Protein backbone atom coordinates (compact mmCIF):
# COMPACT_ATOMS: atom_id res chain seq x y z
CA UNK A 1 0.00 0.00 0.00
CA UNK A 2 1.49 3.33 -0.98
CA UNK A 3 1.49 6.58 0.97
CA UNK A 4 -1.27 8.25 -1.03
CA UNK A 5 -3.66 5.39 -0.22
CA UNK A 6 -2.71 5.59 3.45
CA UNK A 7 -3.33 9.35 3.60
CA UNK A 8 -6.96 8.74 2.61
CA UNK A 9 -7.55 6.55 5.67
CA UNK A 10 -8.59 7.72 9.12
CA UNK A 11 -6.33 7.49 12.15
CA UNK A 12 -8.30 4.50 13.47
CA UNK A 13 -7.91 2.65 10.19
CA UNK A 14 -4.19 3.42 10.20
CA UNK A 15 -3.84 2.09 13.74
CA UNK A 16 -5.58 -1.13 12.70
CA UNK A 17 -3.23 -1.41 9.71
CA UNK A 18 -0.24 -0.88 12.00
CA UNK A 19 -1.39 -3.62 14.38
CA UNK A 20 -1.87 -6.00 11.46
CA UNK A 21 1.61 -5.23 10.12
CA UNK A 22 3.20 -5.74 13.53
CA UNK A 23 1.46 -9.12 13.88
CA UNK A 24 2.67 -10.13 10.44
CA UNK A 25 6.22 -9.02 11.28
CA UNK A 26 6.11 -11.14 14.43
CA UNK A 27 4.92 -14.17 12.48
CA UNK A 28 7.62 -13.66 9.85
CA UNK A 29 10.32 -13.40 12.53
CA UNK A 30 9.03 -16.62 14.06
CA UNK A 31 9.09 -18.35 10.67
CA UNK A 32 12.64 -17.16 10.08
CA UNK A 33 13.79 -18.45 13.45
CA UNK A 34 12.34 -21.89 12.74
CA UNK A 35 13.70 -21.97 9.20
CA UNK A 36 10.29 -21.94 7.53
CA UNK A 37 10.48 -18.49 5.93
CA UNK A 38 10.69 -18.72 2.15
CA UNK A 39 10.25 -15.10 1.06
CA UNK A 40 12.75 -13.11 3.09
CA UNK A 41 11.97 -9.92 1.16
CA UNK A 42 8.52 -9.89 2.75
CA UNK A 43 10.11 -9.01 6.11
CA UNK A 44 11.58 -5.88 4.57
CA UNK A 45 8.27 -4.92 2.97
CA UNK A 46 6.39 -5.34 6.25
CA UNK A 47 8.91 -3.26 8.20
CA UNK A 48 8.75 -0.51 5.62
CA UNK A 49 4.97 -0.64 5.57
CA UNK A 50 4.83 -0.21 9.33
CA UNK A 51 7.24 2.73 9.13
CA UNK A 52 5.13 4.26 6.37
CA UNK A 53 1.96 3.96 8.49
CA UNK A 54 3.72 5.51 11.50
CA UNK A 55 4.91 8.40 9.33
CA UNK A 56 1.40 9.11 8.06
CA UNK A 57 0.01 8.93 11.61
CA UNK A 58 2.61 11.47 12.77
CA UNK A 59 1.79 13.74 9.83
CA UNK A 60 -1.90 13.61 10.72
CA UNK A 61 -1.15 14.30 14.40
CA UNK A 62 1.03 17.26 13.49
CA UNK A 63 -1.64 18.64 11.17
CA UNK A 64 -4.29 18.27 13.87
CA UNK A 65 -2.06 20.03 16.40
CA UNK A 66 -1.48 22.84 13.93
CA UNK A 67 -5.20 23.33 13.42
CA UNK A 68 -5.82 23.42 17.17
CA UNK A 69 -3.32 26.22 17.68
Biopython code that builds the backbone (N, CA, C, O; Angstrom):
import numpy as np
from Bio.PDB.StructureBuilder import StructureBuilder

atoms = [
    (1, "UNK", "N", (0.852, -1.166, 0.000)),
    (1, "UNK", "CA", (0.000, 0.000, 0.000)),
    (1, "UNK", "C", (0.902, 1.235, 0.000)),
    (1, "UNK", "O", (1.823, 1.339, 0.810)),
    (2, "UNK", "N", (0.635, 2.156, -0.902)),
    (2, "UNK", "CA", (1.492, 3.329, -0.977)),
    (2, "UNK", "C", (0.974, 4.464, -0.088)),
    (2, "UNK", "O", (-0.122, 4.391, 0.467)),
    (3, "UNK", "N", (1.779, 5.496, 0.029)),
    (3, "UNK", "CA", (1.491, 6.577, 0.972)),
    (3, "UNK", "C", (0.211, 7.335, 0.621)),
    (3, "UNK", "O", (-0.515, 7.766, 1.517)),
    (4, "UNK", "N", (-0.070, 7.500, -0.654)),
    (4, "UNK", "CA", (-1.274, 8.251, -1.030)),
    (4, "UNK", "C", (-2.538, 7.507, -0.605)),
    (4, "UNK", "O", (-3.525, 8.130, -0.212)),
    (5, "UNK", "N", (-2.509, 6.176, -0.684)),
    (5, "UNK", "CA", (-3.656, 5.390, -0.220)),
    (5, "UNK", "C", (-3.797, 5.479, 1.294)),
    (5, "UNK", "O", (-4.909, 5.514, 1.820)),
    (6, "UNK", "N", (-2.675, 5.515, 1.984)),
    (6, "UNK", "CA", (-2.708, 5.590, 3.446)),
    (6, "UNK", "C", (-3.219, 6.948, 3.919)),
    (6, "UNK", "O", (-3.907, 7.026, 4.937)),
    (7, "UNK", "N", (-2.894, 8.011, 3.197)),
    (7, "UNK", "CA", (-3.325, 9.348, 3.603)),
    (7, "UNK", "C", (-4.839, 9.501, 3.535)),
    (7, "UNK", "O", (-5.403, 10.365, 4.206)),
    (8, "UNK", "N", (-5.501, 8.674, 2.735)),
    (8, "UNK", "CA", (-6.956, 8.742, 2.607)),
    (8, "UNK", "C", (-7.666, 8.070, 3.776)),
    (8, "UNK", "O", (-8.866, 8.269, 3.966)),
    (9, "UNK", "N", (-6.941, 7.280, 4.558)),
    (9, "UNK", "CA", (-7.551, 6.547, 5.668)),
    (9, "UNK", "C", (-7.604, 7.411, 6.922)),
    (9, "UNK", "O", (-6.869, 8.389, 7.058)),
    (10, "UNK", "N", (-8.497, 7.021, 7.839)),
    (10, "UNK", "CA", (-8.592, 7.724, 9.118)),
    (10, "UNK", "C", (-7.513, 7.204, 10.068)),
    (10, "UNK", "O", (-6.857, 6.201, 9.786)),
    (11, "UNK", "N", (-7.339, 7.887, 11.179)),
    (11, "UNK", "CA", (-6.331, 7.487, 12.154)),
    (11, "UNK", "C", (-6.641, 6.100, 12.733)),
    (11, "UNK", "O", (-5.731, 5.306, 12.974)),
    (12, "UNK", "N", (-7.921, 5.817, 12.954)),
    (12, "UNK", "CA", (-8.301, 4.499, 13.473)),
    (12, "UNK", "C", (-7.958, 3.396, 12.483)),
    (12, "UNK", "O", (-7.454, 2.341, 12.866)),
    (13, "UNK", "N", (-8.233, 3.644, 11.218)),
    (13, "UNK", "CA", (-7.908, 2.653, 10.194)),
    (13, "UNK", "C", (-6.396, 2.448, 10.097)),
    (13, "UNK", "O", (-5.925, 1.329, 9.892)),
    (14, "UNK", "N", (-5.649, 3.530, 10.244)),
    (14, "UNK", "CA", (-4.187, 3.423, 10.198)),
    (14, "UNK", "C", (-3.655, 2.632, 11.394)),
    (14, "UNK", "O", (-2.719, 1.844, 11.262)),
    (15, "UNK", "N", (-4.261, 2.850, 12.557)),
    (15, "UNK", "CA", (-3.843, 2.093, 13.735)),
    (15, "UNK", "C", (-4.127, 0.602, 13.560)),
    (15, "UNK", "O", (-3.321, -0.237, 13.964)),
    (16, "UNK", "N", (-5.262, 0.276, 12.963)),
    (16, "UNK", "CA", (-5.582, -1.129, 12.697)),
    (16, "UNK", "C", (-4.579, -1.728, 11.715)),
    (16, "UNK", "O", (-4.148, -2.870, 11.878)),
    (17, "UNK", "N", (-4.212, -0.957, 10.703)),
    (17, "UNK", "CA", (-3.229, -1.411, 9.713)),
    (17, "UNK", "C", (-1.876, -1.644, 10.382)),
    (17, "UNK", "O", (-1.182, -2.614, 10.077)),
    (18, "UNK", "N", (-1.512, -0.746, 11.296)),
    (18, "UNK", "CA", (-0.237, -0.884, 12.001)),
    (18, "UNK", "C", (-0.216, -2.137, 12.865)),
    (18, "UNK", "O", (0.787, -2.851, 12.896)),
    (19, "UNK", "N", (-1.304, -2.410, 13.559)),
    (19, "UNK", "CA", (-1.390, -3.620, 14.384)),
    (19, "UNK", "C", (-1.262, -4.862, 13.512)),
    (19, "UNK", "O", (-0.569, -5.811, 13.878)),
    (20, "UNK", "N", (-1.928, -4.860, 12.361)),
    (20, "UNK", "CA", (-1.866, -6.002, 11.455)),
    (20, "UNK", "C", (-0.444, -6.212, 10.937)),
    (20, "UNK", "O", (0.024, -7.346, 10.831)),
    (21, "UNK", "N", (0.240, -5.114, 10.615)),
    (21, "UNK", "CA", (1.610, -5.229, 10.120)),
    (21, "UNK", "C", (2.550, -5.731, 11.206)),
    (21, "UNK", "O", (3.452, -6.522, 10.931)),
    (22, "UNK", "N", (2.344, -5.277, 12.434)),
    (22, "UNK", "CA", (3.201, -5.744, 13.527)),
    (22, "UNK", "C", (2.992, -7.227, 13.795)),
    (22, "UNK", "O", (3.946, -7.948, 14.086)),
    (23, "UNK", "N", (1.730, -7.693, 13.698)),
    (23, "UNK", "CA", (1.459, -9.120, 13.877)),
    (23, "UNK", "C", (2.128, -9.933, 12.775)),
    (23, "UNK", "O", (2.707, -10.990, 13.026)),
    (24, "UNK", "N", (2.039, -9.421, 11.554)),
    (24, "UNK", "CA", (2.667, -10.129, 10.437)),
    (24, "UNK", "C", (4.184, -10.164, 10.604)),
    (24, "UNK", "O", (4.815, -11.182, 10.321)),
    (25, "UNK", "N", (4.773, -9.059, 11.060)),
    (25, "UNK", "CA", (6.216, -9.024, 11.280)),
    (25, "UNK", "C", (6.622, -10.042, 12.342)),
    (25, "UNK", "O", (7.643, -10.716, 12.205)),
    (26, "UNK", "N", (5.823, -10.150, 13.395)),
    (26, "UNK", "CA", (6.106, -11.142, 14.434)),
    (26, "UNK", "C", (6.079, -12.547, 13.850)),
    (26, "UNK", "O", (6.981, -13.348, 14.098)),
    (27, "UNK", "N", (5.039, -12.843, 13.074)),
    (27, "UNK", "CA", (4.923, -14.169, 12.478)),
    (27, "UNK", "C", (6.080, -14.463, 11.525)),
    (27, "UNK", "O", (6.580, -15.587, 11.479)),
    (28, "UNK", "N", (6.500, -13.457, 10.770)),
    (28, "UNK", "CA", (7.619, -13.655, 9.854)),
    (28, "UNK", "C", (8.920, -13.902, 10.612)),
    (28, "UNK", "O", (9.730, -14.737, 10.209)),
    (29, "UNK", "N", (9.119, -13.172, 11.714)),
    (29, "UNK", "CA", (10.324, -13.400, 12.526)),
    (29, "UNK", "C", (10.324, -14.814, 13.093)),
    (29, "UNK", "O", (11.363, -15.471, 13.149)),
    (30, "UNK", "N", (9.154, -15.273, 13.509)),
    (30, "UNK", "CA", (9.028, -16.622, 14.062)),
    (30, "UNK", "C", (9.340, -17.659, 12.986)),
    (30, "UNK", "O", (10.040, -18.638, 13.243)),
    (31, "UNK", "N", (8.813, -17.437, 11.775)),
    (31, "UNK", "CA", (9.094, -18.354, 10.672)),
    (31, "UNK", "C", (10.579, -18.375, 10.334)),
    (31, "UNK", "O", (11.137, -19.431, 10.034)),
    (32, "UNK", "N", (11.214, -17.214, 10.382)),
    (32, "UNK", "CA", (12.639, -17.156, 10.076)),
    (32, "UNK", "C", (13.444, -17.920, 11.124)),
    (32, "UNK", "O", (14.398, -18.623, 10.792)),
    (33, "UNK", "N", (13.061, -17.780, 12.370)),
    (33, "UNK", "CA", (13.790, -18.450, 13.453)),
    (33, "UNK", "C", (13.664, -19.965, 13.355)),
    (33, "UNK", "O", (14.585, -20.689, 13.733)),
    (34, "UNK", "N", (12.543, -20.447, 12.856)),
    (34, "UNK", "CA", (12.343, -21.891, 12.743)),
    (34, "UNK", "C", (12.761, -22.428, 11.375)),
    (34, "UNK", "O", (12.653, -23.627, 11.118)),
    (35, "UNK", "N", (13.236, -21.545, 10.500)),
    (35, "UNK", "CA", (13.704, -21.969, 9.198)),
    (35, "UNK", "C", (12.605, -22.217, 8.184)),
    (35, "UNK", "O", (12.846, -22.875, 7.173)),
    (36, "UNK", "N", (11.410, -21.711, 8.422)),
    (36, "UNK", "CA", (10.290, -21.942, 7.528)),
    (36, "UNK", "C", (10.025, -20.778, 6.572)),
    (36, "UNK", "O", (9.182, -20.887, 5.682)),
    (37, "UNK", "N", (10.735, -19.674, 6.750)),
    (37, "UNK", "CA", (10.482, -18.487, 5.931)),
    (37, "UNK", "C", (11.073, -18.683, 4.543)),
    (37, "UNK", "O", (12.266, -18.946, 4.395)),
    (38, "UNK", "N", (10.224, -18.550, 3.526)),
    (38, "UNK", "CA", (10.688, -18.721, 2.153)),
    (38, "UNK", "C", (10.946, -17.392, 1.467)),
    (38, "UNK", "O", (11.908, -17.269, 0.708)),
    (39, "UNK", "N", (10.110, -16.398, 1.716)),
    (39, "UNK", "CA", (10.246, -15.100, 1.061)),
    (39, "UNK", "C", (10.811, -14.097, 2.062)),
    (39, "UNK", "O", (10.058, -13.435, 2.775)),
    (40, "UNK", "N", (12.118, -13.988, 2.113)),
    (40, "UNK", "CA", (12.750, -13.107, 3.090)),
    (40, "UNK", "C", (12.514, -11.626, 2.777)),
    (40, "UNK", "O", (12.595, -10.783, 3.670)),
    (41, "UNK", "N", (12.228, -11.316, 1.532)),
    (41, "UNK", "CA", (11.974, -9.924, 1.158)),
    (41, "UNK", "C", (10.684, -9.409, 1.783)),
    (41, "UNK", "O", (10.513, -8.200, 1.945)),
    (42, "UNK", "N", (9.785, -10.302, 2.129)),
    (42, "UNK", "CA", (8.516, -9.893, 2.748)),
    (42, "UNK", "C", (8.758, -9.209, 4.090)),
    (42, "UNK", "O", (8.023, -8.291, 4.456)),
    (43, "UNK", "N", (9.782, -9.646, 4.829)),
    (43, "UNK", "CA", (10.108, -9.011, 6.113)),
    (43, "UNK", "C", (10.430, -7.531, 5.904)),
    (43, "UNK", "O", (9.983, -6.671, 6.663)),
    (44, "UNK", "N", (11.201, -7.259, 4.880)),
    (44, "UNK", "CA", (11.581, -5.884, 4.573)),
    (44, "UNK", "C", (10.347, -5.055, 4.203)),
    (44, "UNK", "O", (10.192, -3.922, 4.658)),
    (45, "UNK", "N", (9.476, -5.630, 3.378)),
    (45, "UNK", "CA", (8.266, -4.920, 2.968)),
    (45, "UNK", "C", (7.366, -4.601, 4.161)),
    (45, "UNK", "O", (6.789, -3.516, 4.238)),
    (46, "UNK", "N", (7.250, -5.547, 5.084)),
    (46, "UNK", "CA", (6.388, -5.343, 6.253)),
    (46, "UNK", "C", (6.966, -4.256, 7.154)),
    (46, "UNK", "O", (6.232, -3.398, 7.645)),
    (47, "UNK", "N", (8.278, -4.291, 7.371)),
    (47, "UNK", "CA", (8.913, -3.262, 8.198)),
    (47, "UNK", "C", (8.732, -1.879, 7.583)),
    (47, "UNK", "O", (8.434, -0.911, 8.283)),
    (48, "UNK", "N", (8.912, -1.797, 6.286)),
    (48, "UNK", "CA", (8.751, -0.508, 5.615)),
    (48, "UNK", "C", (7.297, -0.045, 5.634)),
    (48, "UNK", "O", (7.015, 1.146, 5.767)),
    (49, "UNK", "N", (6.391, -0.989, 5.501)),
    (49, "UNK", "CA", (4.972, -0.643, 5.569)),
    (49, "UNK", "C", (4.596, -0.083, 6.926)),
    (49, "UNK", "O", (3.854, 0.895, 7.016)),
    (50, "UNK", "N", (5.107, -0.701, 7.982)),
    (50, "UNK", "CA", (4.834, -0.213, 9.334)),
    (50, "UNK", "C", (5.420, 1.186, 9.524)),
    (50, "UNK", "O", (4.781, 2.053, 10.120)),
    (51, "UNK", "N", (6.618, 1.400, 9.023)),
    (51, "UNK", "CA", (7.239, 2.725, 9.131)),
    (51, "UNK", "C", (6.434, 3.756, 8.348)),
    (51, "UNK", "O", (6.276, 4.893, 8.792)),
    (52, "UNK", "N", (5.928, 3.359, 7.186)),
    (52, "UNK", "CA", (5.126, 4.262, 6.373)),
    (52, "UNK", "C", (3.839, 4.650, 7.102)),
    (52, "UNK", "O", (3.440, 5.814, 7.080)),
    (53, "UNK", "N", (3.190, 3.681, 7.745)),
    (53, "UNK", "CA", (1.962, 3.964, 8.490)),
    (53, "UNK", "C", (2.254, 4.898, 9.662)),
    (53, "UNK", "O", (1.497, 5.835, 9.918)),
    (54, "UNK", "N", (3.351, 4.642, 10.370)),
    (54, "UNK", "CA", (3.716, 5.513, 11.496)),
    (54, "UNK", "C", (3.983, 6.938, 11.023)),
    (54, "UNK", "O", (3.610, 7.899, 11.697)),
    (55, "UNK", "N", (4.623, 7.074, 9.878)),
    (55, "UNK", "CA", (4.910, 8.402, 9.333)),
    (55, "UNK", "C", (3.619, 9.150, 9.024)),
    (55, "UNK", "O", (3.487, 10.329, 9.354)),
    (56, "UNK", "N", (2.674, 8.474, 8.398)),
    (56, "UNK", "CA", (1.402, 9.113, 8.061)),
    (56, "UNK", "C", (0.642, 9.489, 9.330)),
    (56, "UNK", "O", (0.037, 10.559, 9.397)),
    (57, "UNK", "N", (0.671, 8.610, 10.343)),
    (57, "UNK", "CA", (0.012, 8.928, 11.615)),
    (57, "UNK", "C", (0.624, 10.178, 12.246)),
    (57, "UNK", "O", (-0.097, 11.031, 12.763)),
    (58, "UNK", "N", (1.951, 10.285, 12.206)),
    (58, "UNK", "CA", (2.609, 11.468, 12.768)),
    (58, "UNK", "C", (2.273, 12.720, 11.974)),
    (58, "UNK", "O", (2.105, 13.794, 12.552)),
    (59, "UNK", "N", (2.174, 12.592, 10.653)),
    (59, "UNK", "CA", (1.786, 13.742, 9.833)),
    (59, "UNK", "C", (0.383, 14.215, 10.197)),
    (59, "UNK", "O", (0.130, 15.414, 10.316)),
    (60, "UNK", "N", (-0.523, 13.258, 10.372)),
    (60, "UNK", "CA", (-1.900, 13.610, 10.717)),
    (60, "UNK", "C", (-1.964, 14.251, 12.108)),
    (60, "UNK", "O", (-2.721, 15.198, 12.323)),
    (61, "UNK", "N", (-1.171, 13.734, 13.048)),
    (61, "UNK", "CA", (-1.155, 14.300, 14.398)),
    (61, "UNK", "C", (-0.588, 15.723, 14.377)),
    (61, "UNK", "O", (-1.088, 16.612, 15.066)),
    (62, "UNK", "N", (0.441, 15.919, 13.590)),
    (62, "UNK", "CA", (1.029, 17.256, 13.490)),
    (62, "UNK", "C", (0.054, 18.237, 12.845)),
    (62, "UNK", "O", (-0.049, 19.387, 13.271)),
    (63, "UNK", "N", (-0.658, 17.780, 11.819)),
    (63, "UNK", "CA", (-1.642, 18.644, 11.174)),
    (63, "UNK", "C", (-2.782, 18.994, 12.118)),
    (63, "UNK", "O", (-3.260, 20.128, 12.123)),
    (64, "UNK", "N", (-3.221, 18.028, 12.914)),
    (64, "UNK", "CA", (-4.290, 18.270, 13.871)),
    (64, "UNK", "C", (-3.838, 19.230, 14.964)),
    (64, "UNK", "O", (-4.620, 20.061, 15.427)),
    (65, "UNK", "N", (-2.576, 19.119, 15.379)),
    (65, "UNK", "CA", (-2.058, 20.030, 16.403)),
    (65, "UNK", "C", (-1.932, 21.439, 15.836)),
    (65, "UNK", "O", (-2.146, 22.419, 16.550)),
    (66, "UNK", "N", (-1.588, 21.541, 14.564)),
    (66, "UNK", "CA", (-1.479, 22.840, 13.932)),
    (66, "UNK", "C", (-2.823, 23.535, 13.793)),
    (66, "UNK", "O", (-2.913, 24.757, 13.917)),
    (67, "UNK", "N", (-3.862, 22.760, 13.537)),
    (67, "UNK", "CA", (-5.205, 23.329, 13.423)),
    (67, "UNK", "C", (-5.732, 23.777, 14.777)),
    (67, "UNK", "O", (-6.486, 24.746, 14.862)),
    (68, "UNK", "N", (-5.339, 23.077, 15.836)),
    (68, "UNK", "CA", (-5.818, 23.416, 17.172)),
    (68, "UNK", "C", (-5.198, 24.693, 17.698)),
    (68, "UNK", "O", (-5.783, 25.373, 18.541)),
    (69, "UNK", "N", (-4.012, 25.020, 17.200)),
    (69, "UNK", "CA", (-3.322, 26.224, 17.677)),
    (69, "UNK", "C", (-3.880, 27.503, 17.118)),
    (69, "UNK", "O", (-3.389, 28.585, 17.441)),
]
sb = StructureBuilder()
sb.init_structure("model")
sb.init_model(0)
sb.init_chain("A")
sb.init_seg("    ")
for serial, (resi, resn, name, xyz) in enumerate(atoms, 1):
    if name == "N":
        sb.init_residue(resn, " ", resi, " ")
    sb.init_atom(name, np.array(xyz, "f"), 0.0, 1.0, " ", f" {name:<3s}", serial, name[0])
structure = sb.get_structure()
